[in-house]
Amino acid sequence: MSDRSTPRAPELAQAEPQDERLRSALLRLVTGGPEQQAIEAGEIDAIIDYSHNKVILFPGAQEATQHEATHESAHGRVANDLLAALTLAEYQQLTPSLEPVTLASDAVLLEPGEPIRFVYFPIDCVVSLLATPKGRRTVEVGLVGFEGMVGTSLALGVNVSSLRARVHVGGTAFRVPQVRFTELLRQSPTLRREIDLYIYAELTAARQTAVCSTFHLIEQRVASRLLMTSARVRSDRFYVTQESLAGVLGVRRESISQGAGGLQSRRLISYHRGNLRILNRRGLEAASCHCYHQLGLKR
Protein backbone atom coordinates (compact mmCIF):
# COMPACT_ATOMS: atom_id res chain seq x y z
CA MET A 1 0.00 0.00 0.00
CA SER A 2 1.10 3.63 0.18
CA ASP A 3 2.42 6.19 2.70
CA ARG A 4 4.22 4.19 5.42
CA SER A 5 6.11 7.19 6.84
CA THR A 6 4.21 7.40 10.14
CA PRO A 7 2.66 3.99 10.78
CA ARG A 8 0.19 3.70 13.65
CA ALA A 9 -1.77 0.76 14.99
CA PRO A 10 -4.43 0.25 12.32
CA GLU A 11 -8.10 0.42 13.30
CA LEU A 12 -10.66 -2.15 12.25
CA ALA A 13 -12.64 -0.70 9.36
CA GLN A 14 -16.39 -0.37 9.80
CA ALA A 15 -18.76 -2.10 7.40
CA GLU A 16 -20.39 0.80 5.50
CA PRO A 17 -17.62 1.73 3.00
CA GLN A 18 -15.99 -1.72 3.38
CA ASP A 19 -16.54 -2.92 -0.22
CA GLU A 20 -15.25 0.29 -1.83
CA ARG A 21 -12.12 0.34 0.34
CA LEU A 22 -11.45 -3.31 -0.40
CA ARG A 23 -11.80 -2.81 -4.15
CA SER A 24 -9.52 0.24 -4.03
CA ALA A 25 -6.89 -1.63 -2.05
CA LEU A 26 -6.95 -4.63 -4.39
CA LEU A 27 -6.44 -2.39 -7.43
CA ARG A 28 -3.17 -1.17 -5.91
CA LEU A 29 -1.74 -4.69 -5.67
CA VAL A 30 0.88 -5.77 -8.21
CA THR A 31 -0.83 -8.00 -10.79
CA GLY A 32 0.36 -11.55 -10.35
CA GLY A 33 2.38 -10.59 -7.28
CA PRO A 34 2.69 -12.78 -4.16
CA GLU A 35 -0.01 -10.83 -2.28
CA GLN A 36 -2.53 -11.32 -5.08
CA GLN A 37 -1.64 -14.98 -5.37
CA ALA A 38 -2.13 -15.47 -1.64
CA ILE A 39 -5.54 -13.78 -1.82
CA GLU A 40 -6.62 -15.99 -4.72
CA ALA A 41 -5.54 -19.05 -2.75
CA GLY A 42 -7.68 -17.99 0.22
CA GLU A 43 -4.66 -17.56 2.49
CA ILE A 44 -5.39 -13.92 3.47
CA ASP A 45 -8.38 -12.69 5.47
CA ALA A 46 -7.58 -8.98 5.61
CA ILE A 47 -5.46 -6.20 4.14
CA ILE A 48 -3.80 -3.32 6.04
CA ASP A 49 -4.32 0.02 4.33
CA TYR A 50 -1.50 2.13 5.80
CA SER A 51 -2.64 5.25 3.94
CA HIS A 52 -5.77 5.36 6.11
CA ASN A 53 -4.53 3.23 9.04
CA LYS A 54 -7.32 0.68 8.52
CA VAL A 55 -7.63 -3.08 8.53
CA ILE A 56 -9.90 -4.09 5.63
CA LEU A 57 -11.56 -7.45 6.13
CA PHE A 58 -12.59 -9.79 3.32
CA PRO A 59 -16.32 -10.69 3.45
CA GLY A 60 -15.80 -14.13 5.04
CA ALA A 61 -13.58 -12.75 7.78
CA GLN A 62 -15.99 -9.87 8.37
CA GLU A 63 -18.91 -12.26 8.85
CA ALA A 64 -16.87 -14.43 11.24
CA THR A 65 -15.83 -11.36 13.25
CA GLN A 66 -19.40 -10.09 13.49
CA HIS A 67 -20.61 -13.54 14.58
CA GLU A 68 -17.92 -13.75 17.25
CA ALA A 69 -18.73 -10.26 18.50
CA THR A 70 -22.43 -11.16 18.77
CA HIS A 71 -21.60 -14.39 20.58
CA GLU A 72 -19.25 -12.58 22.94
CA SER A 73 -21.69 -9.80 23.80
CA ALA A 74 -24.57 -12.17 24.44
CA HIS A 75 -22.65 -15.04 25.98
CA GLY A 76 -19.11 -14.01 26.93
CA ARG A 77 -20.05 -12.38 30.23
CA VAL A 78 -21.12 -15.71 31.75
CA ALA A 79 -18.99 -16.21 34.85
CA ASN A 80 -19.63 -19.94 35.34
CA ASP A 81 -17.52 -22.28 33.23
CA LEU A 82 -20.25 -24.89 32.62
CA LEU A 83 -22.69 -22.25 31.40
CA ALA A 84 -20.02 -20.49 29.34
CA ALA A 85 -19.32 -23.76 27.49
CA LEU A 86 -22.86 -23.85 26.06
CA THR A 87 -23.55 -22.78 22.52
CA LEU A 88 -25.27 -19.42 22.18
CA ALA A 89 -28.58 -21.09 21.25
CA GLU A 90 -28.40 -23.45 24.23
CA TYR A 91 -27.51 -20.65 26.62
CA GLN A 92 -30.39 -18.50 25.37
CA GLN A 93 -32.73 -21.45 25.93
CA LEU A 94 -31.47 -21.79 29.50
CA THR A 95 -31.42 -18.05 30.34
CA PRO A 96 -35.09 -17.68 31.41
CA SER A 97 -34.55 -20.41 34.02
CA LEU A 98 -31.41 -18.89 35.57
CA GLU A 99 -32.30 -17.14 38.81
CA PRO A 100 -29.49 -15.02 40.31
CA VAL A 101 -29.21 -15.56 44.07
CA THR A 102 -26.94 -14.32 46.84
CA LEU A 103 -25.74 -17.11 49.13
CA ALA A 104 -24.59 -16.36 52.67
CA SER A 105 -21.66 -18.16 54.27
CA ASP A 106 -22.71 -21.39 56.06
CA ALA A 107 -26.04 -21.55 54.19
CA VAL A 108 -26.98 -25.19 53.53
CA LEU A 109 -28.10 -25.86 49.95
CA LEU A 110 -28.48 -29.65 50.11
CA GLU A 111 -28.88 -32.20 52.89
CA PRO A 112 -28.27 -35.97 52.72
CA GLY A 113 -31.45 -37.92 52.03
CA GLU A 114 -33.46 -34.86 50.99
CA PRO A 115 -34.79 -34.16 47.47
CA ILE A 116 -32.81 -31.77 45.30
CA ARG A 117 -35.08 -28.81 44.58
CA PHE A 118 -32.52 -26.61 42.82
CA VAL A 119 -29.14 -26.92 41.16
CA TYR A 120 -26.65 -24.07 41.65
CA PHE A 121 -24.04 -22.65 39.29
CA PRO A 122 -21.64 -20.60 41.47
CA ILE A 123 -20.24 -17.33 40.18
CA ASP A 124 -18.06 -15.98 42.99
CA CYS A 125 -19.14 -18.10 45.95
CA VAL A 126 -17.53 -21.35 47.09
CA VAL A 127 -19.58 -24.37 48.15
CA SER A 128 -18.24 -27.27 50.19
CA LEU A 129 -19.57 -30.81 49.63
CA LEU A 130 -19.51 -32.66 52.95
CA ALA A 131 -19.88 -36.30 53.93
CA THR A 132 -21.65 -36.62 57.28
CA PRO A 133 -20.77 -39.94 58.98
CA LYS A 134 -23.13 -40.64 61.88
CA GLY A 135 -21.64 -39.55 65.19
CA ARG A 136 -18.49 -38.16 63.57
CA ARG A 137 -17.25 -34.82 62.27
CA THR A 138 -18.19 -33.88 58.75
CA VAL A 139 -15.41 -34.12 56.19
CA GLU A 140 -15.15 -32.37 52.86
CA VAL A 141 -15.18 -34.54 49.74
CA GLY A 142 -15.59 -31.80 47.15
CA LEU A 143 -15.30 -28.08 46.53
CA VAL A 144 -17.38 -26.17 43.98
CA GLY A 145 -16.78 -22.73 42.54
CA PHE A 146 -17.30 -21.05 39.19
CA GLU A 147 -15.89 -24.10 37.43
CA GLY A 148 -18.86 -26.33 38.28
CA MET A 149 -22.28 -26.83 39.80
CA VAL A 150 -24.02 -28.13 42.90
CA GLY A 151 -26.51 -30.95 42.40
CA THR A 152 -24.71 -33.11 39.82
CA SER A 153 -26.48 -36.31 40.95
CA LEU A 154 -29.55 -35.09 39.01
CA ALA A 155 -27.53 -35.63 35.84
CA LEU A 156 -27.18 -39.28 36.90
CA GLY A 157 -30.93 -39.67 37.40
CA VAL A 158 -30.79 -39.42 41.21
CA ASN A 159 -32.91 -36.62 42.69
CA VAL A 160 -31.95 -37.17 46.33
CA SER A 161 -28.71 -35.75 47.70
CA SER A 162 -26.14 -38.02 49.34
CA LEU A 163 -24.08 -35.08 50.63
CA ARG A 164 -24.47 -31.84 52.50
CA ALA A 165 -23.72 -28.78 50.37
CA ARG A 166 -22.78 -25.82 52.54
CA VAL A 167 -21.62 -22.39 51.40
CA HIS A 168 -18.02 -21.98 52.49
CA VAL A 169 -17.48 -18.45 51.15
CA GLY A 170 -20.58 -16.38 50.47
CA GLY A 171 -21.30 -14.81 47.12
CA THR A 172 -23.51 -15.07 44.07
CA ALA A 173 -24.78 -17.97 41.96
CA PHE A 174 -27.42 -18.92 39.43
CA ARG A 175 -29.97 -21.50 40.47
CA VAL A 176 -32.31 -23.57 38.31
CA PRO A 177 -35.34 -25.58 39.51
CA GLN A 178 -34.84 -29.33 39.42
CA VAL A 179 -37.61 -30.03 36.89
CA ARG A 180 -36.39 -27.40 34.45
CA PHE A 181 -32.77 -28.52 34.76
CA THR A 182 -33.74 -32.12 33.96
CA GLU A 183 -35.61 -30.93 30.84
CA LEU A 184 -32.71 -28.79 29.68
CA LEU A 185 -30.27 -31.64 30.21
CA ARG A 186 -32.27 -33.75 27.74
CA GLN A 187 -32.41 -30.93 25.22
CA SER A 188 -28.80 -29.75 25.39
CA PRO A 189 -26.07 -32.17 24.26
CA THR A 190 -23.39 -29.62 25.17
CA LEU A 191 -24.68 -29.26 28.74
CA ARG A 192 -24.86 -33.05 29.09
CA ARG A 193 -21.28 -33.49 27.83
CA GLU A 194 -19.86 -30.72 30.01
CA ILE A 195 -21.59 -32.00 33.15
CA ASP A 196 -20.45 -35.58 32.45
CA LEU A 197 -16.86 -34.32 32.25
CA TYR A 198 -17.34 -32.28 35.41
CA ILE A 199 -18.71 -35.30 37.31
CA TYR A 200 -15.60 -37.25 36.30
CA ALA A 201 -13.44 -34.39 37.61
CA GLU A 202 -15.45 -34.42 40.87
CA LEU A 203 -14.78 -38.14 41.36
CA THR A 204 -11.07 -37.66 40.70
CA ALA A 205 -10.97 -34.79 43.20
CA ALA A 206 -12.77 -36.85 45.85
CA ARG A 207 -10.12 -39.59 45.58
CA GLN A 208 -7.31 -37.06 45.90
CA THR A 209 -9.04 -35.42 48.87
CA ALA A 210 -9.12 -38.79 50.66
CA VAL A 211 -5.37 -39.19 50.09
CA CYS A 212 -4.73 -35.64 51.30
CA SER A 213 -6.69 -35.98 54.53
CA THR A 214 -4.89 -39.23 55.36
CA PHE A 215 -1.26 -38.46 54.59
CA HIS A 216 -0.59 -34.72 54.59
CA LEU A 217 0.25 -32.36 57.43
CA ILE A 218 -2.37 -29.89 58.61
CA GLU A 219 -0.32 -26.83 57.63
CA GLN A 220 0.06 -28.21 54.10
CA ARG A 221 -3.67 -28.91 53.92
CA VAL A 222 -4.59 -25.45 55.17
CA ALA A 223 -2.26 -23.84 52.62
CA SER A 224 -3.74 -25.91 49.79
CA ARG A 225 -7.28 -25.13 50.87
CA LEU A 226 -6.63 -21.38 51.02
CA LEU A 227 -5.14 -21.44 47.52
CA MET A 228 -8.08 -23.41 46.14
CA THR A 229 -10.54 -20.99 47.74
CA SER A 230 -8.62 -17.97 46.46
CA ALA A 231 -8.74 -19.30 42.90
CA ARG A 232 -12.50 -19.79 43.08
CA VAL A 233 -13.28 -16.34 44.48
CA ARG A 234 -10.72 -14.81 42.09
CA SER A 235 -9.15 -12.79 44.87
CA ASP A 236 -6.31 -12.92 47.41
CA ARG A 237 -8.73 -11.61 50.05
CA PHE A 238 -11.76 -13.47 51.40
CA TYR A 239 -13.60 -14.23 54.62
CA VAL A 240 -13.32 -17.66 56.21
CA THR A 241 -13.50 -18.66 59.86
CA GLN A 242 -11.38 -21.21 61.66
CA GLU A 243 -14.55 -23.12 62.55
CA SER A 244 -15.47 -23.34 58.88
CA LEU A 245 -11.99 -24.54 57.89
CA ALA A 246 -12.03 -27.09 60.70
CA GLY A 247 -15.40 -28.38 59.50
CA VAL A 248 -14.37 -28.87 55.88
CA LEU A 249 -10.98 -30.39 56.70
CA GLY A 250 -12.43 -32.67 59.37
CA VAL A 251 -10.08 -31.56 62.17
CA ARG A 252 -10.33 -29.69 65.47
CA ARG A 253 -10.34 -25.89 65.51
CA GLU A 254 -7.05 -25.93 67.44
CA SER A 255 -5.41 -27.71 64.51
CA ILE A 256 -6.54 -24.96 62.12
CA SER A 257 -5.25 -22.32 64.54
CA GLN A 258 -1.89 -24.05 64.60
CA GLY A 259 -1.68 -24.50 60.82
CA ALA A 260 -2.82 -20.97 59.96
CA GLY A 261 -0.60 -19.55 62.70
CA GLY A 262 2.44 -21.19 61.13
CA LEU A 263 1.61 -19.70 57.73
CA GLN A 264 1.04 -16.30 59.28
CA SER A 265 4.30 -16.34 61.24
CA ARG A 266 6.13 -16.88 57.94
CA ARG A 267 4.25 -13.91 56.48
CA LEU A 268 2.58 -15.99 53.80
CA ILE A 269 -0.89 -14.87 54.92
CA SER A 270 -2.48 -12.33 57.22
CA TYR A 271 -5.51 -13.53 59.17
CA HIS A 272 -7.64 -11.62 61.66
CA ARG A 273 -11.19 -12.48 62.74
CA GLY A 274 -11.93 -14.42 59.60
CA ASN A 275 -10.52 -11.83 57.20
CA LEU A 276 -7.80 -13.59 55.27
CA ARG A 277 -5.31 -12.19 52.81
CA ILE A 278 -2.65 -14.07 50.86
CA LEU A 279 0.56 -12.06 51.10
CA ASN A 280 2.99 -14.38 49.32
CA ARG A 281 1.34 -16.67 46.79
CA ARG A 282 4.51 -18.44 45.71
CA GLY A 283 5.50 -19.05 49.29
CA LEU A 284 2.03 -20.40 50.08
CA GLU A 285 2.20 -22.72 47.07
CA ALA A 286 5.57 -24.01 48.31
CA ALA A 287 4.04 -24.62 51.76
CA SER A 288 1.04 -26.52 50.34
CA CYS A 289 0.85 -30.20 49.58
CA HIS A 290 0.92 -31.32 45.96
CA CYS A 291 -2.86 -31.76 46.07
CA TYR A 292 -3.25 -28.08 45.30
CA HIS A 293 -1.58 -28.59 41.93
CA GLN A 294 -3.91 -31.51 41.19
CA LEU A 295 -7.13 -30.04 42.57
CA GLY A 296 -6.61 -26.28 42.42
CA LEU A 297 -7.76 -23.83 39.78
CA LYS A 298 -4.69 -21.88 38.73
CA ARG A 299 -4.97 -18.09 38.78
N, C-alpha and C positions, 0 to 999 in steps of 0.2 A: 504494500500500500504506500501512501505518500506521507510526507512530513513527519519524520521520527525525531525531530530535534529536541522536543521536550515531552518525552513519553510520561504519561500518568497511568495509574491503574484504570483500565477501561471499565466503563459502566455497562450493565446489561441493557441492550436496546429494548425499548418498548415495542408493542406489537403493531401500532398503527402504521408507521411508514416502513415497517420491516421489509416488505417485498421490494419496494423501490431501492432501499439501501443495499439489499442483497444483490439485486441485479446490477447496481452501479459498481459494487465491489467486485463482482465476478468479471465485469467488462475490463477491469484494470489488471486482471491476471494475464500472465504471458501464455499465449495460446500453445497448448501442448506441453507446458511447463510442469514441473513436479507437483505444484499445488493443485493445478487443474486435474492432473491425473489422479491425485489422491481423492479429490472431490468426486470424480466420476466413479471411483472404486468404492465409494461410501465410507472412506476412512476418516473423514473430517465432519464434525458436527457444527462447527462455528468458524467464523472469520473475525479477526480483530482489525477494525478500521481505525488506524492510529490517527488519521486526519481529523476524526471526530471523537476519538477516545471511546469507541463503542465496541461491544461484542455483538456480532450479528449472527443469530442462530438460524440454522437451516430448519425447514418446517417440522421435520421429525423430532429434532432436538427441542424445538420450541414447545411442541405438544407434550413431550415427556416432562419438560420443566414445569409447564403449567399444571399437569396432572400431579406431579410431586408436591408443588406448592399447595394445591387444593387438599391433598391428602395430609400434608403437614399441618395446615391451618385447622383442619377439622378433626385430626386424629393425633397429631404429634404432641399435644399438651398432656396426654394421658400419663399419669405418674405411677401407674401400676404396670409392671412388666407383662403380666398375663393379658391384661386388656390391651396394652399397646401392641401386642403381637397379632391382634385380630386384623382382618382386612377392614377397609373402610366400611364396606357394606355390612359386615357382621357387627362392627362396633356401633354403627348407626341403628341397627336392629336392637342392640342391647341397651343403648342409651336411655330409653324411657324407663327402664327397670332399675337403673342405677340411682340409688338414694344416697346422697352424701350425708355422713353422720360424723359426729365428734365423739370419740371414745375416751373416757377418763381412765387414768391409771387404776389398775386393780379391778376394773369392770370385768365381769365374767360373761363371756359370749356363748359358751357351750358348757354343758355338764355331762358327765358320763351317764349313759342310760336314758338321756332325754332326747326327744326329737329335735332335729335341726330345723329351725324355722327360717333362718337366714344364712347366706354365705357372705363373707366379708373379703373385700379386696383392699388391703391396707395401702395408704398413700404415704403418710409420714409417722404412723404409729407402729409399735412393735408388739406382737402378740405371742405369748408363750403357750406352748402345748404341753400339758402336764399329765403324767400318769399319777393316779391316786390310789396306791396300794392301801388296803384296809388296815387301819391302825398304825400306819407309817407316814413319814413325811412325803409330801409330793415331790416328784422329780421331773425335771424338764426333759422331754424327748423330741422337742422341735421348737423352732423359732421362725416366726413369719413376719416379714416386712413387705416392702413394695414389690418384692420379687415374686410373691405368691398370693395365696388365698387361705382363708379359714373355712373349713367345712368340706374338705376334699372327698370325704367318704361318700358324699352324695354322688360323685362321679363314678363310684364303684357300685352304685345301687343300694347303698346302706343309708337310711335316713335317721339313724340314731347315733349319737356321738359316743365314742369309746374313751374320749379324753376330755379334760377340762381345758378350755381356751380362755386364758386370762390376759388382759391388756397389761403388758409390762411397762411400756412407755406410752403415755397418752398421745393422741393425735387424731388425724382424720382418716376416713376410709369410705369406700362405697359398699353398700350392702344391697343384696338382691334376695327377694323372697324365694324360698325353697322350690315352690311349684314353678315359678318363672325360670329359675336357673336350670331346672331339669328339662324344661321345654327347649331352652336356648342351647343346651348341651347337645340335644338331638339334632338341632337345626344347623349348628356351626361346627364343621369339621376342624377348623383351625382351633377353636376353643377346646374341643375334645383332645386334639393332639397336644396342645400346650399344657393342658392339665394332666394328661397322662405322663408327660415328661416331668412335670413338677412333682407328681406323686412319687415317681421313681427317685427324684432328688431328695424328697422327704425321707424315704426309706433308707437311702444311703446315709443321710445326716443322722438319723436315729441310731444306726449302727455305730457311727463314729462317736456320737454322744455317749453311748454306753461304754465304749473304750475309754473315753476321756474321763468320765466320772469314776472309773475303776483304777486307772493307772497314773493319773497326772496330779501334781501338787496343786493345792488350793490357790496359791498365788498365780500359777500358770493359767488355771481355769478362769479366775477372775479377770485376768488380763485379756484372755481370748474372748470372754463374754462381753467385756466393755468394747472391744474392737468390733465385734459382730453387731452390737447395738448401735454403735456410732455409724457404721456403714448403712444401716437401715434407716436411721433418722437423718442421714446425710449431714451430720454436724459433729463437731468435737465437743459440743456441750449438750447435756441432757440431764433429766432428773430421774434418779433411781435410788431407792432406799436400800439400806443393808438388809432389811427384812425381806424385801422383794428379791434381792440377789440370793439370799439364803434359801428362799423358797424354790427358786428355779434351779439352783445348783444342788439342792437336796442336802444342805449342810446346816450347821448351827450358825446363828448370827455372829457369834464370837469368831468363827472361822473366817467369815467375810471381813470382819473388822481387822483381823490379823493380815489377811491377804491384801486388802485395799490399803492398809496402813503401810505395808512394805513397799507397795508401788508409789505411794505418796511420799515416803521418806526418800525415795530415789528420784523424786521430782518428775515422775512420769505422768502423774495425774494430780489434780487438786480436787478435794472432795470435802464438802461441808454441808451438812444437813440435807443430804440427797442431791445437791447440785454438783454435778460432776463435770470436769473439764479435762480433756486429754491434752497434756502439755508437750509430750514428746512421743509422737506416733511411732517412730522407728524404734525407740527404746522400748515402748510397750509391746510392739511386735516381737522384739527379741526376748522379752520376758514371758510371752505367751507360749502355750504348747502348740505343737504343729497342727492341732485341730483347727485353729483359726484359718490356716492357709487352705484347709480342705473344706471348711464349712462357711468361712466368712465371705461376704461380698466385698470386693476390693474397691476402695475409693480412689 
